[in-house]
Amino acid sequence: MFDLTAADYSLLSWIQQSGVAAHSLSICFHPGCLMVQCQTLEDAAKLWELRSILQLSNIELCFRVNGVFYMATAIR
């Protein structure tokens, strides 16, 4: 068992507040990048609009929709 951090809670809150079904997402951490794989552009747009909820710093937020890369930004 492990303790959840503020970053963990911010990820959970981000997904919950977006209204995107958690089973339709895949989230992976890569060095310097949080990669979010979505099934639709609409899901990616919802998450993108709420990116300020994330309590992650100095990391890129990247989206792939059906294997196609669409957006990225640095979270500061």
MODELLER restraints for C-alpha pairs under 7 A, 6 or more apart:
rsr = mdl.restraints
at = mdl.atoms
rsr.add(forms.Gaussian(group=physical.xy_distance, feature=features.Distance(at['CA:6:A'], at['CA:55:A']), mean=6.92, stdev=0.5))
rsr.add(forms.Gaussian(group=physical.xy_distance, feature=features.Distance(at['CA:7:A'], at['CA:55:A']), mean=5.23, stdev=0.5))
rsr.add(forms.Gaussian(group=physical.xy_distance, feature=features.Distance(at['CA:7:A'], at['CA:56:A']), mean=6.11, stdev=0.5))
rsr.add(forms.Gaussian(group=physical.xy_distance, feature=features.Distance(at['CA:10:A'], at['CA:53:A']), mean=6.31, stdev=0.5))
rsr.add(forms.Gaussian(group=physical.xy_distance, feature=features.Distance(at['CA:10:A'], at['CA:54:A']), mean=5.13, stdev=0.5))
rsr.add(forms.Gaussian(group=physical.xy_distance, feature=features.Distance(at['CA:10:A'], at['CA:55:A']), mean=5.77, stdev=0.5))
rsr.add(forms.Gaussian(group=physical.xy_distance, feature=features.Distance(at['CA:11:A'], at['CA:54:A']), mean=6.15, stdev=0.5))
rsr.add(forms.Gaussian(group=physical.xy_distance, feature=features.Distance(at['CA:14:A'], at['CA:50:A']), mean=6.70, stdev=0.5))
rsr.add(forms.Gaussian(group=physical.xy_distance, feature=features.Distance(at['CA:14:A'], at['CA:53:A']), mean=5.93, stdev=0.5))
rsr.add(forms.Gaussian(group=physical.xy_distance, feature=features.Distance(at['CA:14:A'], at['CA:54:A']), mean=6.58, stdev=0.5))
rsr.add(forms.Gaussian(group=physical.xy_distance, feature=features.Distance(at['CA:15:A'], at['CA:22:A']), mean=6.85, stdev=0.5))
rsr.add(forms.Gaussian(group=physical.xy_distance, feature=features.Distance(at['CA:18:A'], at['CA:46:A']), mean=5.62, stdev=0.5))
rsr.add(forms.Gaussian(group=physical.xy_distance, feature=features.Distance(at['CA:18:A'], at['CA:47:A']), mean=5.77, stdev=0.5))
rsr.add(forms.Gaussian(group=physical.xy_distance, feature=features.Distance(at['CA:18:A'], at['CA:50:A']), mean=6.89, stdev=0.5))
rsr.add(forms.Gaussian(group=physical.xy_distance, feature=features.Distance(at['CA:20:A'], at['CA:43:A']), mean=5.97, stdev=0.5))
rsr.add(forms.Gaussian(group=physical.xy_distance, feature=features.Distance(at['CA:24:A'], at['CA:38:A']), mean=6.36, stdev=0.5))
rsr.add(forms.Gaussian(group=physical.xy_distance, feature=features.Distance(at['CA:24:A'], at['CA:39:A']), mean=6.27, stdev=0.5))
rsr.add(forms.Gaussian(group=physical.xy_distance, feature=features.Distance(at['CA:25:A'], at['CA:36:A']), mean=6.90, stdev=0.5))
rsr.add(forms.Gaussian(group=physical.xy_distance, feature=features.Distance(at['CA:25:A'], at['CA:37:A']), mean=5.69, stdev=0.5))
rsr.add(forms.Gaussian(group=physical.xy_distance, feature=features.Distance(at['CA:25:A'], at['CA:38:A']), mean=5.06, stdev=0.5))
rsr.add(forms.Gaussian(group=physical.xy_distance, feature=features.Distance(at['CA:26:A'], at['CA:36:A']), mean=5.81, stdev=0.5))
rsr.add(forms.Gaussian(group=physical.xy_distance, feature=features.Distance(at['CA:26:A'], at['CA:37:A']), mean=4.99, stdev=0.5))
rsr.add(forms.Gaussian(group=physical.xy_distance, feature=features.Distance(at['CA:26:A'], at['CA:38:A']), mean=6.80, stdev=0.5))
rsr.add(forms.Gaussian(group=physical.xy_distance, feature=features.Distance(at['CA:27:A'], at['CA:35:A']), mean=5.73, stdev=0.5))
rsr.add(forms.Gaussian(group=physical.xy_distance, feature=features.Distance(at['CA:27:A'], at['CA:36:A']), mean=4.62, stdev=0.5))
rsr.add(forms.Gaussian(group=physical.xy_distance, feature=features.Distance(at['CA:27:A'], at['CA:37:A']), mean=6.33, stdev=0.5))
rsr.add(forms.Gaussian(group=physical.xy_distance, feature=features.Distance(at['CA:28:A'], at['CA:34:A']), mean=5.94, stdev=0.5))
rsr.add(forms.Gaussian(group=physical.xy_distance, feature=features.Distance(at['CA:28:A'], at['CA:35:A']), mean=5.20, stdev=0.5))
rsr.add(forms.Gaussian(group=physical.xy_distance, feature=features.Distance(at['CA:28:A'], at['CA:36:A']), mean=6.60, stdev=0.5))
rsr.add(forms.Gaussian(group=physical.xy_distance, feature=features.Distance(at['CA:29:A'], at['CA:35:A']), mean=6.18, stdev=0.5))
rsr.add(forms.Gaussian(group=physical.xy_distance, feature=features.Distance(at['CA:32:A'], at['CA:59:A']), mean=4.90, stdev=0.5))
rsr.add(forms.Gaussian(group=physical.xy_distance, feature=features.Distance(at['CA:32:A'], at['CA:60:A']), mean=6.10, stdev=0.5))
rsr.add(forms.Gaussian(group=physical.xy_distance, feature=features.Distance(at['CA:33:A'], at['CA:59:A']), mean=5.27, stdev=0.5))
rsr.add(forms.Gaussian(group=physical.xy_distance, feature=features.Distance(at['CA:33:A'], at['CA:60:A']), mean=4.48, stdev=0.5))
rsr.add(forms.Gaussian(group=physical.xy_distance, feature=features.Distance(at['CA:33:A'], at['CA:61:A']), mean=5.94, stdev=0.5))
rsr.add(forms.Gaussian(group=physical.xy_distance, feature=features.Distance(at['CA:33:A'], at['CA:62:A']), mean=6.93, stdev=0.5))
rsr.add(forms.Gaussian(group=physical.xy_distance, feature=features.Distance(at['CA:34:A'], at['CA:59:A']), mean=6.92, stdev=0.5))
rsr.add(forms.Gaussian(group=physical.xy_distance, feature=features.Distance(at['CA:34:A'], at['CA:60:A']), mean=6.07, stdev=0.5))
rsr.add(forms.Gaussian(group=physical.xy_distance, feature=features.Distance(at['CA:34:A'], at['CA:61:A']), mean=5.02, stdev=0.5))
rsr.add(forms.Gaussian(group=physical.xy_distance, feature=features.Distance(at['CA:34:A'], at['CA:62:A']), mean=6.10, stdev=0.5))
rsr.add(forms.Gaussian(group=physical.xy_distance, feature=features.Distance(at['CA:35:A'], at['CA:61:A']), mean=6.27, stdev=0.5))
rsr.add(forms.Gaussian(group=physical.xy_distance, feature=features.Distance(at['CA:35:A'], at['CA:62:A']), mean=4.84, stdev=0.5))
rsr.add(forms.Gaussian(group=physical.xy_distance, feature=features.Distance(at['CA:35:A'], at['CA:63:A']), mean=5.87, stdev=0.5))
rsr.add(forms.Gaussian(group=physical.xy_distance, feature=features.Distance(at['CA:36:A'], at['CA:62:A']), mean=6.11, stdev=0.5))
rsr.add(forms.Gaussian(group=physical.xy_distance, feature=features.Distance(at['CA:36:A'], at['CA:63:A']), mean=4.87, stdev=0.5))
rsr.add(forms.Gaussian(group=physical.xy_distance, feature=features.Distance(at['CA:36:A'], at['CA:64:A']), mean=6.27, stdev=0.5))
rsr.add(forms.Gaussian(group=physical.xy_distance, feature=features.Distance(at['CA:37:A'], at['CA:63:A']), mean=5.82, stdev=0.5))
rsr.add(forms.Gaussian(group=physical.xy_distance, feature=features.Distance(at['CA:37:A'], at['CA:64:A']), mean=4.72, stdev=0.5))
rsr.add(forms.Gaussian(group=physical.xy_distance, feature=features.Distance(at['CA:37:A'], at['CA:65:A']), mean=5.80, stdev=0.5))
rsr.add(forms.Gaussian(group=physical.xy_distance, feature=features.Distance(at['CA:38:A'], at['CA:44:A']), mean=6.21, stdev=0.5))
rsr.add(forms.Gaussian(group=physical.xy_distance, feature=features.Distance(at['CA:38:A'], at['CA:64:A']), mean=6.21, stdev=0.5))
rsr.add(forms.Gaussian(group=physical.xy_distance, feature=features.Distance(at['CA:38:A'], at['CA:65:A']), mean=4.88, stdev=0.5))
rsr.add(forms.Gaussian(group=physical.xy_distance, feature=features.Distance(at['CA:38:A'], at['CA:66:A']), mean=6.70, stdev=0.5))
rsr.add(forms.Gaussian(group=physical.xy_distance, feature=features.Distance(at['CA:39:A'], at['CA:65:A']), mean=5.54, stdev=0.5))
rsr.add(forms.Gaussian(group=physical.xy_distance, feature=features.Distance(at['CA:39:A'], at['CA:66:A']), mean=5.70, stdev=0.5))
rsr.add(forms.Gaussian(group=physical.xy_distance, feature=features.Distance(at['CA:40:A'], at['CA:65:A']), mean=5.89, stdev=0.5))
rsr.add(forms.Gaussian(group=physical.xy_distance, feature=features.Distance(at['CA:41:A'], at['CA:65:A']), mean=6.32, stdev=0.5))
rsr.add(forms.Gaussian(group=physical.xy_distance, feature=features.Distance(at['CA:44:A'], at['CA:63:A']), mean=6.77, stdev=0.5))
rsr.add(forms.Gaussian(group=physical.xy_distance, feature=features.Distance(at['CA:56:A'], at['CA:75:A']), mean=6.67, stdev=0.5))
rsr.add(forms.Gaussian(group=physical.xy_distance, feature=features.Distance(at['CA:57:A'], at['CA:75:A']), mean=5.47, stdev=0.5))
rsr.add(forms.Gaussian(group=physical.xy_distance, feature=features.Distance(at['CA:57:A'], at['CA:76:A']), mean=4.73, stdev=0.5))
rsr.add(forms.Gaussian(group=physical.xy_distance, feature=features.Distance(at['CA:58:A'], at['CA:74:A']), mean=6.44, stdev=0.5))
rsr.add(forms.Gaussian(group=physical.xy_distance, feature=features.Distance(at['CA:58:A'], at['CA:75:A']), mean=5.60, stdev=0.5))
rsr.add(forms.Gaussian(group=physical.xy_distance, feature=features.Distance(at['CA:58:A'], at['CA:76:A']), mean=5.17, stdev=0.5))
rsr.add(forms.Gaussian(group=physical.xy_distance, feature=features.Distance(at['CA:59:A'], at['CA:74:A']), mean=5.57, stdev=0.5))
rsr.add(forms.Gaussian(group=physical.xy_distance, feature=features.Distance(at['CA:59:A'], at['CA:75:A']), mean=5.45, stdev=0.5))
rsr.add(forms.Gaussian(group=physical.xy_distance, feature=features.Distance(at['CA:60:A'], at['CA:72:A']), mean=6.36, stdev=0.5))
rsr.add(forms.Gaussian(group=physical.xy_distance, feature=features.Distance(at['CA:60:A'], at['CA:73:A']), mean=5.38, stdev=0.5))
rsr.add(forms.Gaussian(group=physical.xy_distance, feature=features.Distance(at['CA:60:A'], at['CA:74:A']), mean=4.30, stdev=0.5))
rsr.add(forms.Gaussian(group=physical.xy_distance, feature=features.Distance(at['CA:60:A'], at['CA:75:A']), mean=6.01, stdev=0.5))
rsr.add(forms.Gaussian(group=physical.xy_distance, feature=features.Distance(at['CA:61:A'], at['CA:72:A']), mean=5.25, stdev=0.5))
rsr.add(forms.Gaussian(group=physical.xy_distance, feature=features.Distance(at['CA:61:A'], at['CA:73:A']), mean=5.39, stdev=0.5))
rsr.add(forms.Gaussian(group=physical.xy_distance, feature=features.Distance(at['CA:61:A'], at['CA:74:A']), mean=6.20, stdev=0.5))
rsr.add(forms.Gaussian(group=physical.xy_distance, feature=features.Distance(at['CA:61:A'], at['CA:75:A']), mean=6.83, stdev=0.5))
rsr.add(forms.Gaussian(group=physical.xy_distance, feature=features.Distance(at['CA:62:A'], at['CA:71:A']), mean=5.65, stdev=0.5))
rsr.add(forms.Gaussian(group=physical.xy_distance, feature=features.Distance(at['CA:62:A'], at['CA:72:A']), mean=4.35, stdev=0.5))
rsr.add(forms.Gaussian(group=physical.xy_distance, feature=features.Distance(at['CA:62:A'], at['CA:73:A']), mean=6.90, stdev=0.5))
rsr.add(forms.Gaussian(group=physical.xy_distance, feature=features.Distance(at['CA:63:A'], at['CA:69:A']), mean=5.96, stdev=0.5))
rsr.add(forms.Gaussian(group=physical.xy_distance, feature=features.Distance(at['CA:63:A'], at['CA:70:A']), mean=5.76, stdev=0.5))
rsr.add(forms.Gaussian(group=physical.xy_distance, feature=features.Distance(at['CA:63:A'], at['CA:71:A']), mean=5.46, stdev=0.5))
rsr.add(forms.Gaussian(group=physical.xy_distance, feature=features.Distance(at['CA:63:A'], at['CA:72:A']), mean=6.61, stdev=0.5))
rsr.add(forms.Gaussian(group=physical.xy_distance, feature=features.Distance(at['CA:64:A'], at['CA:70:A']), mean=5.91, stdev=0.5))
